[in-house]
Amino acid sequence: MVNNYRYETFVPLYITNHCDSQCKICNLRSQNKNVERKEGDKEQILSQLKIILEVEGISAVCFLTGEYKPGTKRVENLELILWCIEQAFMMGFQKVYFNIGSLSDSEVARISEKFNGDERIVLSLFQETYHRETYRKFFGYDDKENPKSDFNQRLSTPERWMQAGFKQVDIGVLLGLRDPEYDVKNLIEHAKVLSEMGARVHISLPRIRGVDKVPYDISDHEFKNIVADIAKALPEANIIVTTREDVEVLKELLKYAKIISPGSSDVLPYTKEGDIPNNLSTSQFQVAPIRKRPSWVLNSLELKGGSIRYYSV
Ligand code: SF4
């Protein structure tokens, strides 16, 4: 038994691919008629959790959905996520992330009422870009029909989450929207503010995948330098690397990362055996139509003696 873990892991679990937002770079944007919309029911979600926990041996998960405009669907989605988090802990998951978009004050209060600052819960919410004009271009501008277009509500959510007594946040930028220098600088500042509030800060640095033309192409070399710079500026932060990246790139990032997240952005994709799907018609983005299961990815990384928390081989 190793007590001094070097890495952590978690698996993403998309429970739906419905979304009211209109993000130009996302396959799940509401206007995309090519997506076959799917939504998991509670029984299907529980069976996915069972596979992640018992077959894959991974006891940390991130629940993801699209973002809904104010109204019944948005309320129902939040309640479903609260149910998911509760079920996951009851089953034996040790850490739960959730990513459902920005939160209003009343939504933070509702989560707080239910989980009262539970330190095992991580709010996952990436600003994507801190540059307002770029944000407007790709995510819209204060449009009531497009919930993600509210830049300020998104930016203020992690601080309001911390003020409610929670302890863990996962912030990030979407690399490839613009020249990364401004965003990286602002991401570091944002992380420092949250850290001073007592947060355990996680940093996500997804590169745009699955679009015909990336607005600002970031090479592997530039990407590695960005990750290295952030690791240097924020030594306490938990940099997350995911299987958006090829395994060879992942291996090179291991010296900077603290968390490895393998999985698929398809809806409820985990199976009891064999590969897992990443269909373009149902996923947020496609890396390849068929993907390796999370445990296979973790086993294929050469950790050089490092071990993985929340993963029992
Ligand atoms: S990035 Fe998120 S909020 Fe935007 S369209 Fe995709 S799923 Fe919806």
Boltz pocket constraint, residues with backbone or C-beta under 6 A from the ligand:
constraints:
  - pocket:
      binder: B
      contacts: [[A, 18], [A, 19], [A, 20], [A, 21], [A, 22], [A, 23], [A, 26], [A, 27], [A, 28], [A, 29], [A, 30], [A, 65], [A, 66], [A, 67], [A, 101], [A, 148], [A, 284]]
      max_distance: 6.0
